[in-house]
């Protein structure tokens, strides 16, 4: 099989290259940025995601730098009461984990490069075309490359999707942003968090968004903080960049916005956490509508490039499922002709789309909970959350229902 061309050097690109190398399929990665990006917060990895990382041979490299997370506690910020918790694989072999994105990216990149995968930087896609059985990818630096199959793993603002696969399908700003940063236990007056060390994480809900607090290091001394809140008037700026470290007046504005929503919390550590973040990073949240094309001809998109949805704690896992399934299908079918590729992509689509659609619908429902609401609506929602957690918590985030490695091809 010809060398597979992978556009995108974030998490998805190196992960796919690594999965392909395990199937003895050669690939090359092309990344638009000049250097690997270290933007992005600490990512939750449920048991299903850790299973994929273990399959790729990198999980043991992440254990020494990530925090084991067994539950997500849900707290009411206005009342200071714990409403319940979702289990994250407590008692399973893998459990759950929260790890900085830069660490996940680093170990995947290192592992892929050790297998001989080449990663070319400063390769921004300008156009894509097909020439017989070849796909031609043109870059902004004037160069071009050819391959039998191209995979767009270049994120929500994918140039592969926009240039070839589905040009009319654009990411939409959700009018919600995530502001994230870090604090340490030493910054808290009590020296400990309000949520359990074993569980390791808490979602603090309010009338004006939610504040996630989760350990993110193996010693559970550092807390990742993410304020998810409605911010409709940021759309113009949001479309220009994916995320940035806020400075000067912008930093004061973000601090003020987070403080306005959470500094009145009845939970003392929530107030101290909000005050303790030294540097805030701001990420506007975009998503793609359900449906749309994932492939065209010999070009296919995976991960956020194909089906970006509001964050729901399983985005990386969904992306890795895409990658592992695609690598398995490529190894099985060894497509040579365009007809072979069409049949393989059709099979991939039929296997993945039901799972992705289900996850997308769930993400949309959860995302509505971060928008500003009235006190009455919040109290009704508070009661509803308590009831759902009481009756159905064990059904959530167990990570054992679907295993892409067992999918019948």
C-alpha positions as CSV (number, residue, x, y, z in Angstrom):
1,X,0.0,0.0,0.0
2,X,1.2,3.5,-0.8
3,X,2.4,5.9,1.9
4,X,-0.7,7.3,3.7
5,X,-0.6,11.2,3.9
6,X,-1.9,12.5,7.3
7,X,-2.7,16.2,7.6
8,X,-2.6,17.3,11.2
9,X,0.1,16.9,13.8
10,X,-1.9,17.3,17.0
11,X,-3.0,14.3,19.0
12,X,-5.0,12.6,16.1
13,X,-2.2,12.7,13.5
14,X,0.6,11.0,15.4
15,X,-1.9,8.6,17.0
16,X,-3.0,7.5,13.5
17,X,0.6,7.2,12.2
18,X,1.4,5.1,15.2
19,X,-1.7,2.9,14.7
20,X,-0.7,2.4,11.0
21,X,2.9,1.6,11.9
22,X,1.6,-1.2,14.1
23,X,-0.2,-2.6,11.0
24,X,3.1,-2.1,9.0
25,X,1.5,0.7,6.9
26,X,3.8,3.6,6.1
27,X,2.5,7.2,6.7
28,X,3.8,10.8,6.7
29,X,2.4,13.6,8.9
30,X,2.0,17.2,7.8
31,X,1.4,19.9,10.4
32,X,0.4,23.5,9.7
33,X,2.2,25.0,12.7
34,X,6.0,25.6,12.8
35,X,6.4,23.7,16.1
36,X,4.3,21.3,18.1
37,X,1.6,23.2,20.0
38,X,1.4,23.0,23.8
39,X,-1.9,24.8,24.0
40,X,-4.8,22.9,25.6
41,X,-5.7,22.0,29.1
42,X,-5.7,18.7,31.0
43,X,-7.8,16.1,29.3
44,X,-10.0,13.5,30.9
45,X,-9.3,10.0,29.7
46,X,-12.1,7.5,30.5
47,X,-11.3,3.7,30.7
48,X,-12.2,3.2,27.0
49,X,-9.7,5.9,26.0
50,X,-7.0,4.4,28.2
51,X,-7.6,1.1,26.5
52,X,-6.9,2.6,23.1
53,X,-3.7,4.3,24.4
54,X,-2.6,1.0,25.9
55,X,-3.2,-0.6,22.5
56,X,-0.9,2.1,21.0
57,X,1.8,1.3,23.6
58,X,1.9,4.7,25.2
59,X,-0.2,4.3,28.4
60,X,2.7,3.4,30.6
61,X,4.4,6.6,29.6
62,X,1.4,8.6,30.8
63,X,0.7,7.0,34.1
64,X,3.7,8.7,35.8
65,X,2.4,12.2,34.8
66,X,-1.4,11.9,35.1
67,X,-3.8,11.8,37.9
68,X,-6.0,8.7,38.4
69,X,-9.7,9.9,38.5
70,X,-12.3,7.5,39.7
71,X,-15.3,9.8,40.0
72,X,-16.6,13.2,39.1
73,X,-18.4,14.8,42.0
74,X,-21.2,17.2,41.2
75,X,-21.5,20.2,43.6
76,X,-24.0,23.1,43.7
77,X,-21.9,26.2,43.9
78,X,-24.8,28.5,45.1
79,X,-25.8,26.1,48.0
80,X,-22.4,24.5,48.7
81,X,-24.0,21.0,48.7
82,X,-22.8,17.9,47.0
83,X,-25.4,16.5,44.6
84,X,-23.8,13.2,43.9
85,X,-21.1,11.7,41.6
86,X,-20.4,9.9,38.3
87,X,-18.1,7.0,38.5
88,X,-15.1,7.0,36.1
89,X,-14.1,3.3,36.1
90,X,-13.6,2.8,39.8
91,X,-12.5,-0.8,40.3
92,X,-11.5,-1.4,36.7
93,X,-8.0,-2.2,35.6
94,X,-7.5,1.1,33.9
95,X,-9.7,3.5,35.9
96,X,-9.9,7.0,34.6
97,X,-7.1,9.6,34.3
98,X,-6.6,13.3,33.7
99,X,-3.4,14.3,31.9
100,X,-2.1,17.5,30.4
101,X,-2.7,17.6,26.6
102,X,0.9,18.4,26.0
103,X,2.0,15.2,27.7
104,X,-0.4,13.1,25.6
105,X,0.8,14.8,22.5
106,X,4.4,14.4,23.4
107,X,4.3,10.6,24.1
108,X,2.3,9.9,20.9
109,X,4.7,12.0,18.8
110,X,7.8,10.4,20.3
111,X,6.3,6.9,19.8
112,X,5.4,7.6,16.2
113,X,8.8,9.1,15.3
114,X,10.5,6.0,16.9
115,X,8.7,3.8,14.3
116,X,10.2,6.0,11.5
117,X,7.2,8.3,10.9
118,X,8.3,11.7,9.5
119,X,6.5,14.8,10.7
120,X,6.8,17.9,8.5
121,X,6.0,21.3,10.1
122,X,4.9,24.6,8.6
123,X,2.8,22.7,6.0
124,X,-0.4,24.6,5.7
125,X,-2.8,23.1,3.2
126,X,-4.0,25.4,0.4
127,X,-5.7,22.9,-1.9
128,X,-6.4,19.2,-2.6
129,X,-7.2,17.5,-5.9
130,X,-7.2,14.0,-7.4
131,X,-5.1,12.9,-10.3
132,X,-6.0,9.4,-11.3
133,X,-5.3,7.1,-8.4
134,X,-3.3,9.8,-6.6
135,X,-4.4,12.6,-4.3
136,X,-2.4,15.9,-4.6
137,X,-2.0,18.1,-1.6
138,X,-0.7,21.6,-2.1
139,X,0.8,23.7,0.7
140,X,1.2,27.4,1.3
141,X,5.0,27.2,1.0
142,X,4.6,26.3,-2.7
143,X,5.3,22.6,-2.3
144,X,3.0,19.6,-2.9
145,X,2.9,15.9,-2.2
146,X,1.1,12.9,-3.5
147,X,-0.4,9.8,-2.0
148,X,-3.0,7.1,-2.5
149,X,-5.0,8.1,0.5
150,X,-5.1,11.3,2.5
151,X,-6.5,11.5,6.1
152,X,-7.6,14.9,7.5
153,X,-6.7,14.8,11.2
154,X,-6.4,18.6,11.4
155,X,-9.1,19.5,13.9
156,X,-12.4,21.4,13.8
157,X,-11.2,24.1,11.4
158,X,-9.9,21.3,9.1
159,X,-8.5,22.5,5.8
160,X,-8.9,19.0,4.4
161,X,-12.6,19.2,5.0
162,X,-12.9,22.8,3.8
163,X,-10.7,22.3,0.7
164,X,-12.1,19.0,-0.5
165,X,-14.3,16.7,1.6
166,X,-17.2,19.0,2.5
167,X,-16.4,22.7,1.7
168,X,-19.7,24.0,2.7
169,X,-19.6,22.5,6.2
170,X,-18.2,25.1,8.6
171,X,-17.6,25.1,12.3
172,X,-20.1,27.2,14.3
173,X,-19.3,29.2,17.4
174,X,-21.4,27.8,20.3
175,X,-21.4,31.2,22.1
176,X,-19.6,29.4,24.9
177,X,-16.0,29.6,26.0
178,X,-13.8,27.6,28.3
179,X,-11.3,29.5,30.4
180,X,-8.7,27.3,32.0
181,X,-5.7,27.5,34.3
182,X,-4.0,25.7,37.2
183,X,-3.7,26.0,41.0
184,X,-1.9,23.9,43.6
185,X,-3.2,22.6,46.9
186,X,-0.6,24.8,48.7
187,X,-2.6,27.8,47.5
188,X,-5.7,26.7,49.3
189,X,-6.1,27.7,53.0
190,X,-7.1,24.3,54.1
191,X,-4.4,22.6,52.0
192,X,-7.0,20.3,50.4
193,X,-9.8,20.4,47.9
194,X,-13.5,20.1,48.7
195,X,-13.8,17.0,46.5
196,X,-12.3,13.6,47.4
197,X,-8.7,12.8,46.6
198,X,-9.6,9.3,45.5
199,X,-12.4,10.5,43.2
200,X,-10.2,13.3,42.1
201,X,-12.6,15.8,40.3
202,X,-15.6,18.0,40.8
203,X,-18.0,19.8,38.5
204,X,-19.3,22.9,40.4
205,X,-22.6,24.0,38.7
206,X,-24.1,27.5,39.0
207,X,-26.6,29.8,37.4
208,X,-23.9,31.1,35.1
209,X,-21.9,28.2,33.9
210,X,-19.9,25.4,35.4
211,X,-16.4,25.3,37.0
212,X,-14.5,22.1,36.6
213,X,-11.7,21.3,39.2
214,X,-9.7,18.2,38.8
215,X,-6.3,16.8,39.9
216,X,-4.1,16.5,36.9
217,X,-0.7,15.2,38.2
218,X,0.2,11.8,39.6
219,X,0.8,13.2,43.1
220,X,-2.5,15.0,43.1
221,X,-1.0,18.3,44.1
222,X,-2.0,20.3,41.1
223,X,-5.6,21.2,40.1
224,X,-6.8,21.8,36.6
225,X,-9.5,24.5,36.6
226,X,-11.8,25.1,33.7
227,X,-14.7,27.7,33.7
228,X,-17.2,26.9,31.0
229,X,-19.5,29.9,30.4
230,X,-21.7,31.6,27.9
231,X,-19.9,34.5,26.0
232,X,-21.9,35.3,22.9
233,X,-20.1,38.5,21.9
234,X,-16.7,36.8,21.4
235,X,-17.5,35.4,18.0
236,X,-15.6,37.8,15.9
237,X,-12.3,37.3,17.8
238,X,-13.0,33.6,18.3
239,X,-13.0,32.9,14.5
240,X,-9.5,34.3,14.2
241,X,-7.6,31.9,16.6
242,X,-8.3,28.6,18.3
243,X,-7.2,29.6,21.8
244,X,-4.8,32.0,23.5
245,X,-3.2,33.0,26.7
246,X,-4.9,36.2,27.9
247,X,-2.8,39.2,28.8
248,X,-3.2,42.8,30.0
249,X,-6.8,44.1,29.8
250,X,-8.0,40.8,28.4
251,X,-6.6,38.9,31.4
252,X,-8.4,41.3,33.8
253,X,-11.6,40.8,31.7
254,X,-11.4,37.0,31.9
255,X,-10.6,37.1,35.6
256,X,-13.5,39.4,36.2
257,X,-15.9,37.3,34.2
258,X,-14.9,34.1,36.1
259,X,-15.1,35.9,39.4
260,X,-18.5,37.3,38.6
261,X,-19.9,33.8,38.1
262,X,-18.1,31.9,40.9
263,X,-16.6,34.1,43.5
264,X,-19.9,34.1,45.4
265,X,-19.9,30.3,45.7
266,X,-20.8,28.9,49.1
267,X,-17.8,26.5,48.7
268,X,-14.7,28.2,50.1
269,X,-12.3,26.2,48.0
270,X,-14.1,27.2,44.8
271,X,-13.6,30.9,45.7
272,X,-10.0,30.3,46.5
273,X,-9.4,28.3,43.3
274,X,-10.9,31.1,41.1
275,X,-8.7,33.6,42.9
276,X,-5.6,31.4,42.8
277,X,-5.3,30.9,39.0
278,X,-2.3,33.0,37.9
279,X,-2.6,32.6,34.1
280,X,-5.9,32.1,32.2
281,X,-6.1,30.5,28.8
282,X,-9.2,31.2,26.7
283,X,-10.8,28.7,24.3
284,X,-13.9,29.6,22.3
285,X,-15.9,26.4,21.8
286,X,-16.9,25.5,18.2
287,X,-18.8,22.5,16.9
288,X,-20.0,20.9,13.7
289,X,-23.6,20.0,13.1
290,X,-24.5,16.4,13.1
291,X,-24.3,14.6,9.8
292,X,-22.2,15.9,6.9
293,X,-19.7,14.1,4.7
294,X,-16.7,12.4,6.3
295,X,-15.0,11.3,3.1
296,X,-14.8,12.0,-0.6
297,X,-12.9,10.0,-3.2
298,X,-9.6,9.0,-1.6
299,X,-9.7,11.5,1.2
300,X,-11.3,11.0,4.7
301,X,-11.5,13.1,7.8
302,X,-11.3,11.7,11.4
303,X,-11.8,13.1,14.9
304,X,-12.9,16.8,15.2
305,X,-12.2,17.3,11.5
306,X,-15.2,15.1,10.8
307,X,-17.5,15.4,13.7
308,X,-16.4,18.0,16.3
309,X,-19.0,18.3,19.1
310,X,-19.2,20.2,22.4
311,X,-16.7,18.8,24.9
312,X,-18.3,16.0,26.9
313,X,-15.3,14.3,28.5
314,X,-14.9,11.7,25.8
315,X,-13.6,13.7,22.8
316,X,-10.2,12.1,22.7
317,X,-11.6,8.7,23.2
318,X,-14.0,9.2,20.2
319,X,-11.0,10.4,18.1
320,X,-8.9,7.4,19.1
321,X,-11.8,5.0,18.2
322,X,-11.9,6.6,14.7
323,X,-8.2,6.1,14.3
324,X,-7.9,2.5,15.5
325,X,-10.9,1.4,13.4
326,X,-9.5,3.1,10.3
327,X,-6.1,1.6,10.8
328,X,-7.7,-1.9,11.2
329,X,-9.8,-1.5,8.0
330,X,-6.8,-0.3,6.0
331,X,-4.8,-3.3,7.2
332,X,-7.6,-5.7,6.3
333,X,-8.6,-4.3,3.0
334,X,-5.3,-3.1,1.6
335,X,-7.2,-0.8,-0.8
336,X,-5.5,-0.3,-4.2
337,X,-8.1,0.9,-6.6
338,X,-10.5,3.8,-6.1
339,X,-13.3,1.3,-5.8
340,X,-11.5,-0.5,-3.0
341,X,-11.1,2.8,-1.2
342,X,-14.7,3.6,-1.6
343,X,-15.8,0.3,-0.2
344,X,-13.5,0.6,2.8
345,X,-14.6,4.2,3.6
346,X,-18.2,3.2,3.2
347,X,-17.7,0.4,5.7
348,X,-15.9,2.7,8.1
349,X,-18.7,5.2,7.9
350,X,-21.4,2.6,8.6
351,X,-19.5,1.4,11.7
352,X,-18.6,4.7,13.2
353,X,-21.5,7.0,12.5
354,X,-24.0,5.4,14.9
355,X,-21.6,5.7,17.8
356,X,-20.6,9.3,16.9
357,X,-24.2,10.4,16.4
358,X,-25.2,9.0,19.9
359,X,-22.3,10.8,21.5
360,X,-23.1,14.0,19.7
361,X,-26.7,14.0,20.9
362,X,-25.6,13.4,24.5
363,X,-23.0,16.2,24.2
364,X,-25.6,18.7,23.0
365,X,-27.9,17.9,26.0
366,X,-25.1,18.3,28.5
367,X,-23.9,21.5,26.9
368,X,-27.1,23.3,27.4
369,X,-26.4,23.1,31.2
370,X,-23.5,25.7,31.0
371,X,-25.7,28.6,29.7
372,X,-27.0,31.3,32.0
373,X,-30.3,30.4,33.7
374,X,-32.7,31.8,36.3
375,X,-32.6,30.9,40.0
376,X,-35.9,28.9,39.6
377,X,-34.6,27.0,36.6
378,X,-31.4,26.2,38.5
379,X,-33.2,24.9,41.5
380,X,-35.3,22.6,39.3
381,X,-32.1,21.5,37.5
382,X,-30.4,20.9,40.9
383,X,-33.1,18.6,42.0
384,X,-33.1,16.8,38.6
385,X,-29.3,16.3,38.8
386,X,-29.6,14.9,42.2
387,X,-32.3,12.4,41.1
388,X,-30.5,11.3,38.0
389,X,-27.3,10.8,39.9
390,X,-29.1,8.8,42.5
391,X,-30.9,6.5,40.0
392,X,-28.5,6.3,37.0
393,X,-25.0,7.3,38.0
394,X,-23.6,3.8,37.6
395,X,-24.6,3.8,33.9
396,X,-22.4,6.7,33.1
397,X,-18.7,6.8,32.1
398,X,-18.0,3.2,32.8
399,X,-16.1,2.9,29.6
400,X,-16.8,-0.8,29.2
401,X,-19.7,-0.9,26.7
402,X,-17.8,-0.3,23.5
403,X,-14.4,-1.6,22.5
404,X,-13.3,-0.5,19.0
405,X,-10.7,-3.3,19.1
406,X,-13.5,-5.9,19.1
407,X,-15.6,-4.2,16.3
408,X,-16.3,-6.8,13.6
409,X,-14.9,-5.5,10.4
